[in-house]
Amino acid sequence: MPRQFLALSACLLLAACAAVPPAPKPCPCPEVKPPAEKPLQPAAWSDLPGWDGKDLAASFEAFKTSCVSLDKQPLWRPVCAEARGFSGDGDELRAWFEARFKPWQLVNADGSRSGLVTGYYEPVLKGSRTRGKQYPYPAFAPPDDLIDVELGDLYPELKHMRLRGRIDGRRLVPYWSRAEWSQQEAERSPQALLWLDDALDFFFMQIQGSGQVLLDDGSRVRLSYADQNGHPYRSIGRWLADQGELPIEQTSMQGIKNWAKTHPARVQELMNANPSLVFFREVPADGAGPPGAMGLALTPQRSVAIDPRSVPLGAPIWLATTWPSEDRPLQRMVLAQDTGGAIRGVVRADFYWGSGGEAGAVAGKMRQKGQMWVLMPQAYAPR
């Protein structure tokens, strides 16, 4: 989409933002903290809970999907080439990984080795290409007035950090928040990609980052993450708890939906508590899962979203956590194939459960503690 960018100096822009005192609206400077200096610590295979006796076949197939992208990197090219020609299973497959990889445990900056594991899924909504009484809620592509600056293109040390805002006169200011944008939707409606039937379901689609839409003509399309307004993500579950509307233990996705059904006049107020707003692009509804941050289809229960400042995209991870709302161990190899605005930290993962309501019910309950080991090729040496 064509954009008009002003010739701004990123260095001066950052300095100007840093000098701005606290204000009701956030500065468009990145708020992301740098990762720990050494988030990867050497480990042994025996350190991985449940490594012995686990079926790795589904994870191996997901790894070969990652290799479509990893194959472009010299470190990964040899193991990816071997993976394509390997057909073993069970103990042979486990031995294959042990011979070609080393485990590295992810460790937080404070030295702790546990972190948060949440779940996400691909919602399926009903929609139309035209606005109607049944479909009043628009989904938008990134708007022309959204300025998006990838700082790593200018300064490598700022990799994975971005500025988003809009031009007001000669100033770059924060882009519209969710509440501000909602006041402009009627005016912007000719630019809508699709029209959807439920505002709160669409809100949750934005949190998930993608979703399928079953159109009124019987066809299906995917809405895939394209950009974001630059505002930080705020939990509406936490907002409900802070307002005294729900106990924190009842703020699952289903609990929030139940609250919304009994408070329909406050749904927009609820959604506005999260100023972050996601814009989409339309893609075909192909493959088992939506495309992740690598542009590759996600594999249900084998793909996770991670913080790429600490975990290389595409890498295998041994995840040791528990099933949602249970103490039952959930230990398996997953692939770091996605990222997310709310996924920040070293030991942090978002587990992809799949598409539809059943996957959503499980994902909405997942908020577990877990540990993670990144499996890197033998030739890997930390800097």
N, C-alpha and C positions, 0 to 999 in steps of 0.2 A: 504494500500500500504506500503510495507516495507520501512523503512527509517533508515539511520545510524545517530544517534545522538551522538555528543561528550559529554563527562561528563563536562558540563559547570556549573559554579555556577551562578545562576540567579542574586544573589546579586552583585557579582563582575562584572557581565556583565552589569548590570544597571549602576553601578558606573563608569565603563569604558566609557559607552556611554555618560553619563552626562558630562564627562570631555572633550569630543571631541568638538572642536570649530566649528562654523557654516561652512559648506562645501557645494559644489554644490549638492552632493548626501545626502539625509537625513539619519540620524542615524537610525538603526533598532529599537531604543527604542520606546515604545508606546508614542504617542503624545496626548492621550486622557486625558482631564482634569477631575478631580474628580467631582462628582455631588454635588448639593447643599446639605447642611447638613440636611435640613428638606424640601424636595421637596413636601411632601404631607401635606396639611393643612385641618383641619376639615371643613366640609361644611354641608349645609342642602339641602334636596331634592328640596326645593323651589328655590335654587340658580341655578339649572340646566335649562338653557333656553330650552323650548319646551318639558320638561319632561312630563307634563300633556297632555294626549290625543295622545301619540305616540304609534304606533303599534310596539310591542317588539317581535313578534313571530319569525321572521327570526334571530334576535339577540340572542334569547333564544336558538335556535337550534345551533348557532355558539358557544354559551357558553357551551353547552353540549359536543361539540367537544373538547373544551379546557379541559373539565373535564377528558378526557382520560388521560391527563398528570397531571392535578391539583389534581386528586384523590389520588395521591401518597403523598400529603402533608397534615398533620393533620389539618391545618387551613381551607383547602378547602374541606376536605372529607365530612363533614356533609351536606354542601349546595349542593355539587355535587350529593350525594345520594338522596337528596330531589328532585333535578332537574330532575333526571331520572324518578321519579314517579309522576311528576306534569304534568297535561294536560290542565290547564286553559289558558285563552287568555284575551286580552283586559285589563279591570280594574283588573281582578283577577291576571293576570300576573304582572301588575305593583305593586299591593299590595304585591305579593310574593317577589319581589325584595326589596321593602321598608322594609319588615319585617326581611329580612335576611342579608341585606347589609347596609353599611354606605358610603356616598359619601365623597371623599377626593379630594380637588382641587389641581392640579399640579401647583406649583409656582416656577418660575425661581430663580436663586441665587440672582439676583438683586431686587427681590420682584415683578417683573412684572408677569402677569398672562396670557399673550397672547404669542403665538409662531407660528411657521411656519407649515403649513399642505400642503404637496405635494401629488402627486398621482403616483402610479406605476401600471403596468399591466404585463401580461404574453404574450410576443411576440410569433408569430407563423412564423417560418422561413422554407424555403425549403432546403433540404440537401440530403446527400448521405453517405454511408459507405465507398465509395471509391472516391479518388480524380479524378476530371474531369474538362474539360473546363468550364462547367456550375457551378461547385462546387470547387472553388480554395482556400477557406478560412477555415483553420483548427480550430477546437475546441479541447482543451486539458483538461485532468485530471491533478490534482496536480502533478508536476514533482518530480522525485526522489531527486533532489538536493535542494528542498525547505525545509528549516528547520523551524518548527513551534513549538514554546514553549508556552504553556498555563501557565502563571505566577501564576494564582490563585491556581494551583496544589501544588505550593511550598509555596506561601505566600497568605493567604486568603484575606488580605487587597488589593491585586492586582487582585481581581476577575474581569473578563471581559477584562483583559489586556493581550495582546499577543506580542511575539516577532516573527518576520518572517525575514529570511535572508538566506544566503548560506555560505558555508565554502570556504574560500580562504586561502590555506595553513593551518595555525593554527588560523586564525581569522574568526569571524562571521561578515560578511559585508552585506549591504543591498542587497536584491534580485534584479534581473534584472527588470528595469522599462519596461513599454510598448514598448518604442522605442528600447531599447536594446533587448528585447525578439523578436521583429519583425525581427531582423537581424538573429535570430537563428531558425526561424520556418522551413526553408527548411531542416536543419539538424535534427530537432526534428520531422519532419512530420511522421515517422513511428509510433510514439506514439499517433497520433491524434485520438480522439474519433470518430468524425464525420467531414464531409466537408460541408461547407455552401455556399450559393449562393451570399450573400451580406455582405461586410465587415462592413458597417455602421450599418445595422440592427443587426449584431452580437455584435457590440459595445454597442448598446442600450440594447441588451439582457443582457450583463454583468452588466450594470447599474441596470436593473430590478432584476437581481440575478437568474433568471430562465427563461425558455421558452420551447415551444414545437417545435419539428422539424418534418415536413412532409417529409418523405423519398421518394426517387424516385421510390420505389417499392410499394408505397401506404400506408405503415404503418406509425405510429406516435410513437415518443418517447419524453420523457422530458429530458432536461438538467437542473439539479438542482445544486445550488451553493455548491461547495466543499471546496474552499479555495481562498485566495487572496495573491498577491505578497508582501503585507506589505506597499506599497506606498500609500500616502493619495490621496483621490479622489479629482480631480480638474474638475470644470465645463467647458466643451468645449463651452457652450453658453457664459459664462463669457469671455473665451478666444477670441471668435469671436467679442464680444463687445469691449474688450480692444484693439484688433487689428484694430478696426474701420471697420470691415467687415459687422456687422449687428448692428442696434440699440438693446439695451438690451430687449425691449419689443417684439422683433421679434425672440428671441432666444428660442422659443419653439422647441419641437422635430421636428415638421413639418417644422418650419423655418430653422432649421439646415439642414434637409434633402434637402430642396429647394436650400440652399447655396451649398451643396455638389454636386448637379446635375450640377451646373454651374461652379464648380471648381473641377472636378474629379481628377486632378493631385495633389491636396492639401489635399485629404481626409486622407491620412496617417499622414500628418503633423497635421491636425486637431485632429485626435484621439490621437496622441502622446502627445498633450497638457494635457491629463489626464494620468499620469504615472501609475495609478492603473490598475491592470490586474486581472481578475477573472478566476478561473479554475472550471471545472464542473465535475459532475458525471452523468451517465445515469441512469434514473429510468423509470418505465412504465408510460405511459400517462393515469393514472387512476384518478378518482375523479374530482370534479368540479374545483379544483384549484391546483396549485403546492404545495408541502410541504413547510411550513414555518420553522422558527427556532425551533419550537417545534416538528418538524417531522410530523405535522398534515396538512391535506389539508386546504388551505385557502378558505374562503368564499367570493365571489365577493361582494363588497360594505358593507361587515361586518367585514373584517379583516384589521388590520393596523400593520405597522412596527413601533416599538418604541425603545427608548434607555433603555435597561434592567437594567441599573444602577439606574434608577429612577422609572420605572414601572415594576411590576412583570409580567413576561411572562404568558399569559393565562388569565389575569384579564379582566373583563368587564370595558369599558371606556365610559363615556358619552362625545361625541364629539360635540362641537358647533362651526361650521365654516360656509362657504358659498360654493355654487356650483362653479366650475371652471369658472373664468372670469365673474362671476356674483356677485350680492349682495344678491341673494336669499338664505335664510338660509338653511343650511344642518346640521340638528341636529338629532343624532341617537346614539344608543348604538352600539359600535364596540368592537372587542376583540383584545387584544395585543398578536397576534399570530406570529409575525415575527420581525426580526431586520434587520439592514442594515448598511453598512460601512459609509454611508453619513448621517445616522440618529443619530445625537448627540445633546443632550440637554434635558432639563426637559419637557418643553411644546413643543414637536416636534413629529409629526406623518407623516407617509407615508400611504396613503389610497389606498387599493388594489381594482382596478376597475374590474378586470376579465381578460379574454384572448382575443387575436385577435385585429384587426385593430380598431374597434369601441371603445373598451376599451382604446386602446393606444392613440387615438385622444383626449379623455377626460382627461386621466391621464397626457398627455403632456402639457395640459393647466393649470393644477392645481398648484397654488402657492398662497395659501390663508392664512389669519390670522385665528387663532382659539384658543379656550380654551378647557381644558380637565379635567374631573373629573374621578378618579379611584374609582370603586365600590369594596370595600373590605368587607369580612364577618364581622359580628358584633363583633366577638371575636378578630379582628385585633387590635393590639396596637403598634404604632410606637415606634421604639427603641430610 
